[in-house]
């Protein structure tokens, strides 16, 4: 590790594979001003990128076992680092739930500040739609909000994707909490326009949260008028979710499901699509929209999360009210009917992405944020 740099312990969610694709560029970029390690689960092993080490463990059978394994490792690692005279300056977590609770414990034991990212909207009922019983659904939401509140109240810094994410929690925060809003790091260099197939794509799961039913219903309304266009749903669907997806598609000849692909394959996939749809009922800010914008692809998105702050309707994308099937169908029809409109919107989207979603911008935001957390009096 390099001396003189702030040392950060990142706690990330699990099931990570191909670590170079996920962490390589981001950690090398952060090595300009920071060093430390990342703890996660997935592809077991130790990986070095710049001045950071990624410790990834094989997933265990239960979330409680994963939590205990991560806590034991973090405590041992932090204690060893402190004894060696190079202890961590900051604990940073991906969310205020599992990793947030873990980070809270580590920060307290080690006596260092906690920084938490807020990457979703835990107040949205759509995030709990997989729970069939309304009573258990309400209980799960109540628990998540209480856990998130507990963690955020103990955070020295909170990173948002859009300001509204903190509305529920703001009055519950402790005075002096540093709150900043900026995009997550994205490696968009490989995303470019590779041509156009007459394919509308919607990417992600779960089915209800991502509004797959809304996209399918909207496309059905206009499909007969555009027989040379198709709708493709890309994502991991299995078991009950796959059954729901298949029932919704119902054998429509212009609608299909594409199995998930590796991250490294996404530039080629997005770069060849005709139109990208984001019909989500709740979002932070989906990375696939930023990827499509950087590739110069026209996007039509629901008005949730951070999307209204980036998409200017009719300029660098189209927007519709979440769950408004007719509104989405109308927007899709306008894009499919006009190649000139698709090119115009796609070009404006690329200009916006090249200005707002650069690696250099992220490093500047992150550096200023961390320094303010660690030394607020200097700001």
C-alpha positions in Angstrom: 0.0 0.0 0.0 1.1 3.6 -0.6 1.8 5.8 2.4 0.3 9.2 2.6 -3.0 8.2 1.1 -6.3 7.9 2.9 -7.1 4.2 3.5 -10.6 3.0 2.9 -12.3 -0.3 3.7 -15.1 -0.8 1.1 -17.8 -3.3 2.0 -19.6 -4.4 -1.1 -22.6 -6.7 -1.8 -21.8 -10.3 -2.9 -22.0 -12.6 -5.9 -19.3 -10.8 -7.8 -17.4 -12.5 -10.6 -14.8 -11.4 -13.2 -13.3 -9.0 -10.7 -11.2 -7.2 -13.2 -14.3 -6.2 -15.1 -16.1 -5.1 -11.9 -13.3 -3.4 -9.9 -10.3 -2.9 -12.1 -10.7 0.5 -13.6 -12.5 2.0 -10.6 -9.9 1.0 -8.0 -7.0 2.0 -10.3 -8.7 5.4 -10.7 -9.2 5.8 -6.9 -5.6 4.8 -6.3 -4.7 8.4 -7.5 -5.7 9.5 -4.0 -6.6 6.5 -1.9 -5.7 3.0 -1.0 -7.2 0.1 1.0 -9.3 -3.0 0.4 -12.7 -4.3 -0.7 -14.5 -7.1 1.0 -17.1 -9.0 -1.0 -18.4 -12.5 -1.9 -18.5 -14.4 -5.2 -15.4 -15.4 -7.1 -13.2 -16.6 -4.2 -9.7 -15.1 -4.1 -7.5 -12.1 -3.5 -7.1 -9.6 -6.3 -5.0 -6.4 -6.6 -5.9 -3.4 -8.6 -3.7 -0.3 -8.1 -3.3 0.4 -4.4 -6.4 -1.7 -3.4 -6.8 -5.4 -2.6 -10.1 -7.1 -3.2 -10.8 -10.0 -0.7 -13.6 -12.1 -2.1 -15.1 -15.1 -0.4 -17.1 -18.0 -1.6 -20.8 -17.4 -0.9 -22.2 -19.2 2.1 -25.6 -20.8 2.6 -27.2 -18.2 4.7 -27.1 -14.4 4.9 -26.3 -14.6 8.6 -23.3 -16.8 7.9 -22.1 -14.4 5.2 -22.5 -11.5 7.7 -20.6 -13.3 10.4 -17.8 -14.3 8.0 -17.4 -10.8 6.7 -17.5 -9.2 10.2 -14.8 -11.6 11.5 -12.5 -10.8 8.5 -13.1 -7.1 8.7 -12.4 -6.9 12.4 -9.2 -9.0 12.0 -8.0 -7.0 9.0 -8.7 -3.6 10.6 -7.0 -4.6 13.8 -3.9 -5.9 12.0 -3.7 -2.7 9.9 -4.0 -0.5 13.0 -1.2 -2.5 14.8 1.0 -2.0 11.7 0.5 1.8 11.9 -1.6 2.0 8.8 -5.1 1.7 10.0 -8.2 2.5 7.9 -9.4 6.1 7.9 -12.9 5.3 6.6 -15.4 2.5 6.2 -17.6 2.8 3.1 -20.6 0.6 2.4 -22.7 -0.1 -0.7 -26.0 0.2 1.1 -27.5 0.9 4.6 -28.8 -2.6 5.0 -26.5 -5.7 5.2 -23.3 -3.9 4.4 -24.5 -0.9 6.3 -25.0 -2.9 9.5 -21.6 -4.5 9.0 -19.9 -1.2 8.4 -21.6 0.3 11.5 -20.1 -2.4 13.7 -16.7 -2.2 12.1 -16.6 1.6 12.3 -17.6 1.6 16.0 -15.1 -1.1 17.0 -12.3 0.6 15.0 -13.3 4.2 16.0 -13.4 5.4 12.4 -16.0 7.3 10.4 -18.7 5.5 8.3 -19.7 6.5 4.8 -22.9 4.9 3.3 -24.1 4.9 -0.3 -27.9 5.0 -0.9 -28.4 3.2 -4.2 -32.2 2.6 -4.1 -35.5 3.8 -2.7 -36.3 1.7 0.3 -39.6 3.5 0.8 -41.1 2.2 -2.4 -43.5 -0.7 -2.0 -42.4 -2.0 -5.4 -39.1 -3.1 -3.8 -41.1 -5.6 -1.7 -43.4 -6.9 -4.4 -41.9 -10.4 -4.3 -43.5 -10.9 -0.8 -47.0 -12.3 -1.5 -48.6 -11.6 1.9 -49.3 -7.9 2.4 -48.7 -8.3 6.1 -45.2 -9.8 5.6 -44.6 -7.3 2.9 -45.4 -4.5 5.3 -43.2 -6.1 8.0 -40.2 -6.4 5.6 -40.5 -2.8 4.5 -40.8 -1.7 8.2 -37.7 -3.7 9.1 -35.7 -2.3 6.1 -36.6 1.3 6.9 -35.7 0.8 10.6 -32.4 -0.8 9.7 -31.6 1.9 7.2 -32.5 4.7 9.6 -30.3 3.1 12.3 -27.3 2.9 10.0 -27.8 6.4 8.4 -28.0 8.0 11.8 -24.6 6.6 12.6 -23.0 7.7 9.3 -20.6 10.5 9.0 -21.2 10.8 5.2 -24.1 9.7 2.9 -23.8 9.5 -0.9 -26.9 9.8 -2.9 -27.8 9.3 -6.6 -30.6 12.0 -6.3 -31.7 14.3 -3.6 -35.1 12.8 -3.0 -33.6 9.5 -1.8 -33.1 11.1 1.6 -36.5 12.6 2.1 -37.8 9.9 4.4 -34.6 9.9 6.5 -33.5 13.5 6.5 -35.2 14.6 9.7 -33.7 11.5 11.5 -30.1 12.3 10.7 -27.7 13.6 13.2 -26.5 17.2 12.8 -23.2 17.5 10.9 -23.8 14.6 8.5 -22.1 15.2 5.2 -24.5 14.5 2.3 -23.5 14.7 -1.3 -25.2 13.7 -4.6 -23.2 12.4 -7.6 -23.3 9.5 -10.0 -21.7 6.2 -9.3 -18.5 5.2 -11.1 -19.1 3.7 -14.5 -16.6 2.5 -17.1 -18.4 3.7 -20.2 -15.4 3.9 -22.6 -16.4 0.8 -24.5 -20.0 2.0 -25.1 -20.5 3.4 -28.6 -23.0 3.3 -31.4 -22.3 0.1 -33.4 -25.3 0.5 -35.7 -29.0 -0.2 -35.3 -31.0 -3.4 -35.3 -34.8 -3.0 -35.1 -34.9 -4.1 -31.6 -36.3 -2.5 -28.5 -34.6 -3.8 -25.4 -35.4 -3.7 -21.7 -32.7 -4.9 -19.3 -33.0 -6.1 -15.7 -35.0 -7.9 -13.1 -37.1 -8.5 -11.0 -40.1 -8.5 -13.2 -42.4 -6.2 -11.2 -39.7 -3.7 -10.0 -38.3 -3.2 -13.5 -41.8 -2.8 -15.0 -41.4 -5.6 -17.5 -45.1 -6.0 -17.6 -45.6 -2.3 -18.5 -43.0 -2.6 -21.3 -44.7 -5.7 -22.7 -48.2 -4.3 -22.5 -47.0 -1.0 -24.2 -45.2 -2.8 -27.0 -48.2 -5.1 -27.7 -50.3 -2.0 -28.4 -48.0 -0.9 -31.2 -46.5 -4.1 -32.4 -48.8 -4.7 -35.3 -48.0 -1.2 -36.7 -44.2 -2.0 -36.6 -43.9 -5.7 -37.7 -40.2 -5.4 -38.4 -39.5 -4.3 -34.8 -39.2 -6.7 -31.8 -39.0 -6.3 -28.0 -36.3 -8.3 -26.1 -36.1 -8.6 -22.3 -32.6 -9.3 -21.2 -32.1 -10.6 -17.6 -31.8 -13.4 -15.2 -35.2 -15.1 -14.9 -35.8 -18.5 -13.4 -38.4 -20.4 -11.5 -41.5 -18.4 -10.6 -40.1 -15.2 -12.2 -39.6 -17.0 -15.5 -43.1 -18.4 -15.4 -44.5 -14.9 -14.9 -42.4 -13.6 -17.7 -43.4 -16.3 -20.1 -47.1 -15.9 -19.2 -46.8 -12.1 -19.9 -45.1 -12.7 -23.3 -47.7 -15.4 -24.1 -46.0 -16.5 -27.2 -46.1 -13.1 -28.9 -43.9 -13.5 -32.1 -42.3 -10.1 -31.7 -41.4 -10.4 -28.0 -38.7 -12.6 -26.5 -36.4 -13.2 -23.5 -32.6 -13.1 -23.8 -30.6 -14.9 -21.1 -28.2 -12.8 -19.1 -24.8 -11.9 -20.5 -21.4 -11.0 -19.0 -20.7 -7.4 -18.3 -17.9 -7.4 -20.9 -20.6 -8.3 -23.5 -22.8 -5.3 -22.7 -21.1 -2.7 -24.9 -21.8 -4.9 -28.0 -25.3 -5.7 -27.0 -26.3 -2.1 -26.1 -24.4 -0.7 -29.0 -26.5 -2.6 -31.6 -30.0 -2.0 -30.1 -32.5 0.4 -31.7 -34.2 1.7 -28.6 -33.7 1.1 -24.8 -36.6 1.1 -22.4 -36.5 1.6 -18.7 -40.0 1.1 -17.3 -39.1 0.7 -13.7 -41.5 1.4 -10.8 -38.6 2.4 -8.6 -34.9 3.1 -9.3 -31.8 4.9 -8.0 -30.3 5.5 -11.4 -30.0 2.4 -13.6 -26.5 2.0 -15.0 -27.9 0.6 -18.3 -29.5 4.0 -19.1 -26.1 5.7 -18.7 -24.5 3.0 -20.9 -27.1 3.4 -23.6 -26.8 7.2 -23.5 -23.0 7.0 -23.9 -23.6 4.6 -26.8 -25.8 7.3 -28.4 -29.0 5.2 -28.2 -32.4 6.7 -27.7 -33.9 5.9 -24.3 -37.5 6.1 -23.1 -37.7 6.0 -19.3 -40.2 6.2 -16.4 -40.1 9.3 -14.2 -38.7 7.6 -11.1 -35.5 8.0 -9.0 -32.8 10.1 -10.5 -34.0 9.7 -14.1 -35.9 13.1 -14.3 -32.7 14.8 -13.3 -30.8 13.5 -16.4 -33.5 13.0 -19.1 -34.9 16.1 -20.7 -38.0 14.9 -22.5 -37.8 15.3 -26.2 -34.2 16.3 -26.1 -31.8 13.6 -24.8 -34.5 11.0 -24.2 -38.2 10.5 -23.8 -40.0 10.1 -20.4 -43.4 8.7 -19.3 -45.2 8.4 -16.0 -44.3 5.2 -14.2 -46.9 2.4 -15.0 -48.5 4.5 -17.8 -48.8 1.9 -20.5 -50.4 4.3 -23.0 -47.7 6.9 -22.4 -44.9 4.4 -23.0 -46.7 3.1 -26.1 -47.0 6.6 -27.5 -43.4 7.3 -26.9 -42.2 4.1 -28.4 -44.4 4.7 -31.5 -42.8 8.1 -32.0 -39.3 6.6 -31.9 -40.0 3.6 -34.0 -41.6 5.7 -36.7 -38.7 8.1 -37.1 -35.1 7.2 -37.7 -34.3 10.9 -37.6 -35.8 11.3 -34.1 -33.9 8.3 -32.9 -30.6 9.7 -34.2 -31.3 13.2 -32.8 -32.2 11.9 -29.3 -29.3 9.5 -29.3 -26.8 12.1 -30.3 -28.0 14.5 -27.5 -27.8 11.6 -25.0 -24.2 10.8 -25.9 -23.2 14.5 -25.5 -24.8 14.5 -22.1 -23.2 11.3 -21.0 -19.7 12.3 -22.2 -20.0 15.5 -20.1 -21.6 14.2 -16.9 -20.5 10.5 -16.5 -16.7 10.7 -16.9 -14.2 8.9 -14.7 -12.5 12.2 -13.9 -15.7 13.7 -12.7 -16.4 10.8 -10.4 -12.9 11.0 -8.9 -13.3 14.7 -8.2 -16.7 14.2 -6.5 -15.4 11.2 -4.5 -12.2 12.9 -3.4 -14.0 16.1 -2.2 -16.6 14.0 -0.4 -14.2 11.9 1.5 -12.0 14.8 2.5 -15.1 16.7 3.8 -16.1 13.6 5.9 -12.6 13.3 7.4 -11.9 17.0 7.9 -15.2 19.0 7.8 -13.6 22.0 9.4 -11.3 22.5 6.4 -14.2 22.8 4.0 
